[in-house]
Amino acid sequence: MPKQKDASDKEGKDKKKNTSLRLEAKTLKALKLRAIEEDSSVQKIIETLVEDYLKRS
């Protein structure tokens, strides 16, 4: 019988963690629209921006 996967199995494979971010409504709307235009996601755009920022240091 195969082992059932539980929440801890998922965490082991997905190293990403959740965070929350507060933005002005107009900023978030513009970001969402840009993500749609670029066939991307808000998460991916922010992740790329943060990674680029961290590489600068």
Secondary structure, DSSP 8 states (H G I E B T S, - for coil): ------HHHHHHH-----------HHHHHHHHHHHHHTT--HHHHHHHHHHHHHHH-
